[in-house]
């Protein structure tokens, strides 16, 4: 931090090309926040039927999207107002400001809680697919199919069921993905690339096509054409975000150091 109170490194000039690539990359980061369609059905399956699940999910989706949008706008606007085009990818650790320390610690704890919950939600479809496939492929293997009851002493006979394959496979998955994340510490770039790759096909294209088929819109009706136009615009957004992410990844690899975070 310099004498004027600005974060160190703010004197670096950002070219027009760099600014454009960063905008594209930021679009991918934002797109990642809206790619929740892969877990939407999983969550809806856990809801009770009164009121109807679809009504509950519509309200939850509206409130979730609204909250996400507000937070992104706040982070983007406040970050740009404070740092301009030199806003760091990680506002908590990359800004150069570490006071008050307790506030940063509380914020990091909140981020950790959020990511742990999000990791569980997004990983469940993968866990379910692998475990179901293994049970169907090896139905006679008890290691895969059998649940073992374990009683916890001193807790009034409380017990829970453990499947050793599930415990082993999920632990290995978490360990491998953690090591990979540490080896490729380009958090914002990787996040943007994942968002670009998953936003249009999973969040826009498939839901739009299913809705058109279910509603039986005529091929060239106004509703069908508007939905197709929306899908095409979102495809362009994904392509732009992917281009920015790839360019950012190329630039990050030039100064790549394993196990060293580069937001």
C-alpha positions as MATLAB code, in Angstrom:
seq = 'XXXXXXXXXXXXXXXXXXXXXXXXXXXXXXXXXXXXXXXXXXXXXXXXXXXXXXXXXXXXXXXXXXXXXXXXXXXXXXXXXXXXXXXXXXXXXXXXXXXXXXXXXXXXXXXXXXXXXXXXXXXXXXXXXXXXXXXXXXXXXXXXXXXXXXXXXXXXXXXXXXXXXXXXXXXXXXXXXXXXXXXXXXXXXXXXXXXXXXXXXXXXXXXXXXXXXXXXXXXXXXXXXXXXXXXXXXXXXXXXXXXXXXXXXXXXXXXXXXXXXXX';
ca = [
       0.000    0.000    0.000;
       1.372    3.420   -0.878;
       1.279    6.659    1.093;
      -2.011    7.696   -0.439;
      -3.699    4.610    0.965;
      -4.106    2.908   -2.399;
      -3.482   -0.770   -2.845;
      -0.066   -1.607   -4.168;
       0.163   -2.245   -7.873;
      -2.513    0.251   -8.894;
      -0.012    2.209  -10.973;
       0.166   -0.575  -13.556;
      -1.409    0.512  -16.806;
      -4.159   -1.694  -18.175;
      -4.390   -1.663  -21.959;
      -7.666   -1.543  -23.840;
      -7.193   -5.148  -24.944;
      -6.575   -6.309  -21.363;
      -9.620   -4.407  -20.170;
     -11.779   -6.077  -22.824;
     -10.475   -9.566  -21.997;
     -11.109   -8.975  -18.303;
     -14.680   -7.922  -19.041;
     -15.198  -11.132  -21.001;
     -13.714  -13.160  -18.153;
     -15.942  -11.399  -15.610;
     -18.971  -12.349  -17.697;
     -17.968  -15.994  -17.299;
     -17.603  -15.570  -13.535;
     -21.105  -14.124  -13.348;
     -22.499  -16.841  -15.620;
     -21.126  -19.477  -13.244;
     -23.345  -18.104  -10.470;
     -26.458  -18.840  -12.537;
     -25.639  -22.400  -13.608;
     -27.729  -24.013  -10.912;
     -30.059  -25.928  -13.223;
     -28.024  -29.120  -12.724;
     -29.094  -29.275   -9.076;
     -32.558  -27.747   -9.453;
     -34.345  -31.077   -9.902;
     -32.287  -32.669   -7.124;
     -33.468  -29.982   -4.716;
     -37.061  -30.116   -5.929;
     -37.175  -33.877   -5.302;
     -36.559  -33.250   -1.596;
     -39.562  -30.923   -1.216;
     -42.942  -31.908    0.150;
     -45.962  -31.757   -2.134;
     -47.898  -29.128   -0.183;
     -47.636  -26.516   -1.578;
     -46.762  -27.853   -5.023;
     -43.045  -28.371   -5.593;
     -42.959  -26.274   -8.751;
     -44.531  -23.295   -6.966;
     -42.021  -23.557   -4.143;
     -39.121  -23.801   -6.590;
     -40.355  -20.819   -8.599;
     -40.350  -18.694   -5.471;
     -36.985  -20.077   -4.334;
     -35.470  -19.490   -7.780;
     -36.756  -15.925   -7.908;
     -35.455  -15.102   -4.447;
     -32.142  -16.854   -5.083;
     -31.532  -15.130   -8.411;
     -32.532  -11.760   -6.951;
     -30.180  -12.181   -3.993;
     -27.328  -13.341   -6.217;
     -27.829  -10.416   -8.580;
     -27.841   -7.903   -5.727;
     -24.629   -9.313   -4.265;
     -22.874   -9.370   -7.628;
     -23.907   -5.802   -8.360;
     -22.713   -4.695   -4.931;
     -19.353   -6.466   -5.273;
     -18.854   -5.201   -8.807;
     -19.885   -1.611   -8.147;
     -18.113   -1.275   -4.800;
     -14.979   -2.980   -6.120;
     -14.851   -0.767   -9.184;
     -15.567    2.363   -7.145;
     -12.716    1.511   -4.759;
     -10.085    0.163   -7.160;
     -11.233    1.034  -10.656;
      -9.848   -1.225  -13.371;
      -7.298   -2.605  -10.889;
      -9.943   -4.310   -8.750;
      -8.471   -7.667   -7.631;
     -10.138  -10.975   -8.307;
     -10.303  -11.632   -4.565;
     -11.477   -8.511   -2.752;
     -10.726  -10.050    0.647;
      -7.066  -10.937    0.147;
      -5.984   -9.126   -2.999;
      -6.991   -5.570   -2.187;
      -4.041   -4.718    0.058;
      -6.320   -3.744    2.938;
      -6.185   -5.928    6.049;
      -7.826   -3.755    8.690;
      -9.935   -4.396   10.618;
      -8.572   -7.925   10.678;
     -11.570   -9.373   12.526;
     -13.894   -8.255    9.748;
     -11.792  -10.007    7.107;
     -11.694  -13.153    9.233;
     -15.478  -13.142    9.624;
     -15.878  -12.630    5.873;
     -13.516  -15.523    5.109;
     -15.417  -17.790    7.501;
     -18.656  -16.887    5.720;
     -17.047  -17.658    2.364;
     -15.828  -21.026    3.660;
     -19.294  -21.945    4.960;
     -20.841  -20.920    1.653;
     -18.352  -22.923   -0.424;
     -18.651  -26.037    1.740;
     -22.420  -26.017    1.298;
     -22.191  -25.238   -2.409;
     -19.621  -28.005   -2.918;
     -21.970  -30.529   -1.327;
     -24.921  -29.435   -3.447;
     -23.075  -29.417   -6.766;
     -21.233  -32.671   -6.066;
     -24.351  -34.672   -5.193;
     -25.347  -35.434   -8.823;
     -21.820  -36.756   -9.480;
     -21.877  -38.856   -6.316;
     -25.313  -40.222   -7.142;
     -24.381  -41.107  -10.728;
     -21.184  -42.950   -9.786;
     -22.708  -44.814   -6.848;
     -25.818  -45.864   -8.769;
     -23.710  -47.041  -11.711;
     -21.431  -49.064   -9.437;
     -24.359  -50.709   -7.652;
     -25.856  -51.730  -10.979;
     -22.534  -53.000  -12.319;
     -21.457  -54.924   -9.199;
     -24.651  -55.833   -7.315;
     -22.982  -58.822   -5.646;
     -20.084  -56.855   -4.142;
     -20.969  -56.103   -0.526;
     -18.334  -53.382   -0.283;
     -20.382  -51.417   -2.802;
     -23.947  -52.290   -1.843;
     -23.986  -52.935    1.915;
     -24.628  -50.295    4.565;
     -23.120  -50.921    7.993;
     -24.759  -49.684   11.166;
     -22.417  -47.915   13.573;
     -23.522  -47.048   17.086;
     -22.056  -44.022   18.823;
     -21.357  -44.724   22.516;
     -22.388  -42.299   25.251;
     -25.109  -40.807   23.024;
     -28.017  -42.953   24.080;
     -27.441  -45.626   21.475;
     -27.532  -43.211   18.552;
     -26.508  -44.958   15.365;
     -25.991  -44.181   11.705;
     -25.363  -46.181    8.566;
     -22.082  -46.147    6.655;
     -21.365  -47.514    3.209;
     -17.624  -48.099    2.925;
     -17.574  -47.630   -0.836;
     -19.437  -44.339   -0.544;
     -17.109  -43.144    2.200;
     -13.964  -44.163    0.288;
     -15.036  -42.858   -3.114;
     -16.338  -39.521   -1.861;
     -13.255  -38.928    0.275;
     -10.993  -39.730   -2.677;
     -13.000  -37.416   -4.933;
     -12.701  -34.523   -2.495;
      -8.972  -35.150   -2.026;
      -8.257  -35.305   -5.767;
     -10.288  -32.200   -6.611;
      -8.620  -30.312   -3.758;
      -5.132  -31.186   -5.009;
      -6.095  -30.230   -8.568;
      -7.448  -26.909   -7.321;
      -4.153  -26.272   -5.541;
      -2.140  -27.250   -8.621;
      -4.193  -24.927  -10.840;
      -4.595  -21.863   -8.631;
      -6.264  -19.648  -11.248;
      -9.489  -19.297   -9.313;
     -11.287  -16.626  -11.326;
     -10.094  -17.937  -14.683;
     -11.136  -21.529  -13.979;
     -14.439  -20.341  -12.528;
     -15.085  -18.261  -15.625;
     -14.215  -21.154  -17.940;
     -16.576  -23.511  -16.114;
     -19.295  -20.874  -16.168;
     -18.833  -20.282  -19.887;
     -18.919  -24.006  -20.657;
     -22.003  -24.789  -18.587;
     -24.126  -21.639  -18.744;
     -25.636  -21.857  -22.220;
     -26.141  -25.625  -22.686;
     -27.392  -26.449  -19.183;
     -29.023  -23.245  -17.980;
     -30.457  -21.851  -21.211;
     -30.556  -24.203  -24.195;
     -31.959  -27.383  -22.624;
     -34.592  -25.643  -20.441;
     -35.707  -23.465  -23.364;
     -35.990  -26.409  -25.742;
     -37.875  -28.477  -23.170;
     -40.263  -25.614  -22.480;
     -40.924  -25.071  -26.197;
     -41.592  -28.788  -26.673;
     -43.834  -28.984  -23.609;
     -45.810  -25.860  -24.521;
     -46.026  -27.041  -28.164;
     -45.324  -23.620  -29.619;
     -45.515  -23.455  -33.424;
     -42.063  -23.345  -34.993;
     -42.167  -19.715  -36.106;
     -44.522  -18.319  -33.473;
     -43.636  -15.142  -31.586;
     -43.055  -17.027  -28.334;
     -40.830  -19.616  -29.976;
     -38.795  -17.023  -31.865;
     -38.311  -14.888  -28.735;
     -37.103  -17.881  -26.747;
     -34.758  -18.925  -29.549;
     -33.412  -15.370  -29.733;
     -32.789  -15.442  -25.981;
     -30.973  -18.749  -26.352;
     -28.818  -17.370  -29.169;
     -27.880  -14.260  -27.174;
     -26.872  -16.430  -24.223;
     -24.811  -18.591  -26.582;
     -22.899  -15.476  -27.624;
     -22.405  -14.613  -23.953;
     -20.934  -18.066  -23.312;
     -18.623  -17.840  -26.330;
     -17.386  -14.400  -25.296;
     -16.825  -15.582  -21.725;
     -14.980  -18.678  -22.960;
     -12.685  -16.538  -25.106;
     -11.888  -14.280  -22.161;
     -11.276  -17.273  -19.905;
      -8.896  -18.969  -22.334;
      -6.958  -15.741  -22.823;
      -6.773  -15.257  -19.056;
      -5.592  -18.837  -18.593;
      -2.853  -18.348  -21.189;
      -1.661  -15.199  -19.440;
      -1.772  -16.890  -16.024;
       0.290  -19.846  -17.247;
       3.114  -17.472  -18.145;
       3.679  -16.794  -14.437;
       2.402  -20.134  -13.152;
       3.721  -21.454   -9.843;
       2.176  -24.663   -8.415;
       0.314  -24.330   -5.117;
       0.481  -20.534   -5.255;
      -2.832  -18.732   -5.482;
      -3.348  -16.367   -8.393;
      -6.817  -14.827   -8.262;
];
